[in-house]
Each structure stands twice: as C-alpha cells, then as structure tokens.
Amino acid sequence: MACECRKPKPGLILRAASEQNIDLANSWFIGDNLSDVEAGRSRRRIAFRYTS
C-alpha cells in the first residue's frame, strides 16, 4: 500500500500547509534531492534542488 505521505507524493506538503497555514499558491519548494523537487512540482509549485 502506497502512503500519500511518502515523497514524491504531496501528502506531507499538504499536511504542513494545512497545519501551518501556508499559502501554497504563493510558495516555493526547496529540497536536496530529486524526490523533493518532484514533490514540489506535483503541487505545481516552483521547485529547486539545492546541492552543496
């Protein structure tokens, strides 16, 4: 059974947005791996991958 909370599915993003009153329509998503970027893009948000 696939959990909606596992990246790249948006479950954690949606939960955080709801609990923290985040306006996803005006938000960017920044992550350190490709699954982070895919999760951000799954909500049609601007998504960046940060590497050091």
Beta strands, then each sheet from edge to edge (+ up, - down):
strand 1: 28-31
strand 2: 46-49
sheet 1: 1+ 2+
end
